[in-house]
Amino acid sequence: MKIINGLHWFMDVPKATREFPPRRYPVCWRCRTGKGGQKPHPGRVLTDEDFLHYRRVVVALTETRRLMAETDKVIEKHGGWPGAFKVAD
């Protein structure tokens, strides 16, 4: 569960979706939290529209991962990369 504040949180976001795309900045963890230190600030208050947008991003990333896995299976079934894309003469 990702707790946003006392009233908002997200449940059931798969870890692979939270960390997607691999080796890049994870889209789902874009930080909007407050900062401490010498120049503290409270962070950005998320609106209801922000929460709806986040939910849509989670759905899109989860579906992207599913389609990528399906595509990988089809490519492997047809000889792997790049053989699956060779056209017979």
C-alpha positions as CSV (number, residue, x, y, z in Angstrom):
1,M,0.0,0.0,0.0
2,K,1.3,3.5,-0.9
3,I,0.0,6.0,1.7
4,I,-0.4,9.5,0.3
5,N,-1.9,11.1,3.4
6,G,-4.5,10.3,6.1
7,L,-7.3,10.2,3.6
8,H,-5.7,8.8,0.4
9,W,-3.7,5.7,-0.4
10,F,-3.3,3.2,-3.2
11,M,-3.6,-0.5,-2.8
12,D,-2.8,-3.4,-5.1
13,V,-0.3,-1.6,-7.4
14,P,2.0,-4.4,-8.5
15,K,5.7,-3.8,-7.6
16,A,6.7,-4.3,-11.3
17,T,4.2,-1.5,-12.3
18,R,5.5,0.8,-9.5
19,E,9.1,0.3,-10.7
20,F,8.3,0.4,-14.5
21,P,10.1,1.2,-16.7
22,P,13.2,-0.7,-15.5
23,R,16.5,1.2,-15.4
24,R,14.8,4.5,-15.6
25,Y,13.0,6.9,-13.3
26,P,9.9,4.9,-12.1
27,V,6.8,6.9,-13.2
28,C,4.7,5.9,-10.2
29,W,7.1,7.2,-7.6
30,R,7.4,10.8,-8.8
31,C,8.0,12.5,-5.5
32,R,5.5,15.1,-4.2
33,T,6.3,14.7,-0.6
34,G,7.6,17.5,1.7
35,K,11.2,18.2,2.2
36,G,13.1,18.8,5.4
37,G,16.5,20.4,6.0
38,Q,17.4,24.1,6.1
39,K,14.7,25.0,3.6
40,P,11.7,22.8,4.4
41,H,8.5,22.9,2.5
42,P,5.3,20.9,2.8
43,G,5.2,19.4,-0.7
44,R,2.4,19.7,-3.2
45,V,-1.1,19.0,-2.2
46,L,-2.7,16.4,-4.5
47,T,-6.1,17.1,-5.9
48,D,-8.9,14.6,-6.6
49,E,-7.9,15.0,-10.3
50,D,-4.3,14.1,-9.4
51,F,-5.5,10.9,-7.8
52,L,-7.6,10.0,-10.8
53,H,-4.6,10.7,-13.1
54,Y,-2.4,8.4,-11.0
55,R,-4.9,5.6,-11.2
56,R,-5.0,6.0,-15.0
57,V,-1.2,5.9,-15.1
58,V,-1.2,2.7,-13.1
59,V,-3.7,1.0,-15.4
60,A,-1.8,2.1,-18.5
61,L,1.6,0.9,-17.2
62,T,0.1,-2.4,-16.0
63,E,-1.5,-3.0,-19.5
64,T,1.8,-2.0,-21.2
65,R,3.6,-4.6,-19.2
66,R,1.0,-7.2,-20.1
67,L,1.2,-6.4,-23.8
68,M,5.0,-6.4,-23.7
69,A,5.0,-9.9,-22.1
70,E,2.5,-11.2,-24.7
71,T,4.6,-9.7,-27.5
72,D,7.8,-11.4,-26.1
73,K,6.0,-14.8,-26.1
74,V,4.9,-14.4,-29.8
75,I,8.4,-13.3,-30.8
76,E,10.0,-16.3,-29.0
77,K,7.4,-18.7,-30.6
78,H,8.5,-17.5,-34.0
79,G,12.3,-17.9,-33.6
80,G,13.3,-15.2,-31.2
81,W,14.8,-11.8,-31.9
82,P,15.5,-10.9,-34.8
83,G,14.6,-14.2,-36.5
84,A,10.9,-13.8,-36.0
85,F,11.1,-10.8,-38.3
86,K,12.9,-12.3,-41.2
87,V,10.8,-12.7,-44.4
88,A,11.3,-15.8,-46.4
89,D,12.5,-15.2,-50.0
